[in-house]
Amino acid sequence: MIHSWRRLAGTGLVLLALIVPLLAAGWRNDGTGRFPTAQPPLEWSKDKHVRWKVELPGKSLASPVIVGERVFVTSDPAELLCLSIEDGQTVWQKSHEYADVFEQEKAQLIEANLKLAEQVRQQQQERQRHREEARKAGDKAKEEEAAAHIEKLEQQYKELTVYPPHPGGDTGNSTSTPITDGERIFAVFATGIVSSHTLAGERKWMVYLAGARGDHSASPLLVDGKLIVHLRDLVALDPADGKELWRVKSEEQHGSPVAGRVGNEFLIVTASGDVIRARDGALLAKRQFKLGHNSPLVEKGVVYSLEDGAIKALQLPATADQEVEAGETQAGETKLAVLWESTNTRANQLASPVLHEGLLYGVGEKGILTVTDAQTGELVYRQRLKFDGGRVDASLCLAGEFLFVSSTNGTTLVLRPGREFEQVASNQLEGFSSSLAFAGERMFVRTSRTLFCVGK
């Protein structure tokens, strides 16, 4: 993976400037899930080919990002860590709490309000119990009194959590995979805090955007010289100083936005099916599909979406130079042409797909692999994978010549891509939901609290 102009110059390669923004390394490498230069081991276990493993400060669903001799990873409660690729030792660690972004007095007020909000939430739960008891006893007056009290507590909770607490549950606060341009590393947390650091750990800026609506997992995107963050709205920030460039109302999903290009214009396609012009935030089309947890793919002007029960290929508009105000759609609202639509399994599509040599690979949470001809939409084959439990959360990855599919029970199957099913290996590690990351002959696996480096 080429990460900077310095390394480009060293290889003697000449690339058009328009391509540079798409060379950023982040979630699923460049968002496609393809790691073409990787040569990872095909077999491993807890006792075989594990070069190192380190325990991290907290849980996370984010994937690690590799730049040269450094590995970057986020962790709850709100940490960005830089580790050595050789032994996993922490090189530096940066906190992203409210105290790190606001002045002391405001940060203390926010933290005090959050503690009070937790007390209010406990009171709500207690009143809800009283309401249920009154309902069962047929005491309408007490039931209504409890309901009124719950409503007041709910309003109080909203006022106290204008700056939201760290999300809990399975996802947590650090679900977004960081992204790098080869010189800086950008991190996003569900509380709405976004940062930029140099690879050496020098903080360039840290800003607060509106926090996510509940659970969050959308990872940032670097495109057209902008840092794209999907927290409530889709927001473009200037990577140099974190200043907001434009903002678009776009429904936030677990899936991350991806980049495409039409002519000389870069486009952003969201998991909720919106198409936005990167230059100015103009909304060219909206709600063309809706993905809950996975992300779309964009390849050569075609958007592929794997929904529960359906797979679609949609054509991006031939031109993106329409005169559209930022945040508005053009008159009549553009509809993307549907090139083809085929059936998909009705299981939840949590994993994002991979496109390779004309074949589209997708897998549902129950482990049924569906391979589709990307040109025609015809089903090539469908295969139930043998995971012996768990579900498929992690997105598909193509590392070198092989396809990697993982289950939450820690099993990763290595498949040979093609028009016929061929399993090469089955490997077992700790359970995980994060997508795999690859660099050279190494593979990185983020489990709930541990980062593994696998390599011969």
Buried (B, 14 or more C-beta within 10 A) or exposed (E): BBBBBEBBEEEEEEEEEEEBBBBBBBBBBBBBBBBEEBBBBBEBEEEEBBBBBBEBBBBBBBBBBBBEEBBBBBBBBBBBBBBBBEEBEEBBBBEBBBBBBBEEEEBEEBBEBBEBBBEBBEBBEBBBEBBEEBBEEEEEEBBEBBBEBBEEBEEBBEEBBEBBBBBEEEBBBBBBBBBBBBBBBBBBBBBBBBBBBEBEBEEBBBBBBBBBEEBBBBBBBBBBBBBBBBBBBBBBBBBEEBEEBBBBEBBBBBBBBBBBBBEEBBBBBBBBBBBBBBBBBBBBBBEBBBBBBBBBBBEEBBBBBBBBEBBBBBEBBEEBEBEBEBBEBBEEEBEBEEBBBBEBBEBBBBBBBBBBEEBBBBBBBBBBBBBBBBEEBEBBEBBEBEBEEBBBBBBBBBBBEBBBBBBBBBBBBBBEBBEEBEBEBBBBBBBBBBBBBBBBBBBBBBBBBBBBBBBE
